[in-house]
Amino acid sequence: VIVLYNADGTLPPMPGTAELAHRIAAHALGKPYAEKVAVPLEPAQLAAYEGVYRTDPSNARQVRVDQGHLTLRQAGGPVQGLLPVGQDQFLFETGLSRLDFERDAAGAVAGLRLYPDDEGPGEHMGRTDEPLPAARVTVELPAAALERVLGRYALDGLVLTVAVADGKPTAQLTGYPPLDIHAESPDRFFLTAIDARTVALTAILRCSG
């Protein structure tokens, strides 16, 4: 399956071409991706999954509950929302990937298995005894502080425009819709959205900060 997209302006909010290709191929094979229907979980059930999971010292994921929802974050990366769809089974709120939690003989959560695009054998990560790092906290900046960071920034041929929409800062790569950015200090911002632009945006924000 080949999916092409061409546009002279900004891209509309929509799944990426890779996700569309996967969905079309799965439908053609008679194995379409299931609709994402959340299964309600109690706060204590969600809290049981919290922790730091690793494959090795350099590859970790942080699982935590944020405002009643389970989230996943790779160290240094954006936060990804997880949607409960079954016993110990979660789908990513965006994209096609799946995550299953694994339990030991005593029934305690002992690890997770990540399935990119819901395919293949998955990647196992064991649960560690490490404490969760403190969650990032958004601070409200006064208008003068926001005004100071507005403008255009360039890195390796990419141009990022930082603006304010409805009183909140946004960052936009040329040709793409803007993403919300969140201040944790007057000079440091972070992203919570996850899509193909996040890595580039994060790099520019770090270099420009």
Buried (B, 14 or more C-beta within 10 A) or exposed (E): EEBEEEEEEEEEEEBBBEBBBBBBEBEEEEEEBEEEEEEEBEEEEBEBBBBBBBBEEEEBBBBBBBEEBBBBBEEEBBBBBBBBBEEBBBBBBBBBBBBBBBEEEEEEBBBBBBBEBBEEEBBEBEBEEEEEEEEEEEEEBEEEBBEEBEEEBEBEEBEBBBBEEEEBBBBBBEEBBBBBBBBEEBEEBBBBBBBEBBEBBBBBBEEBE
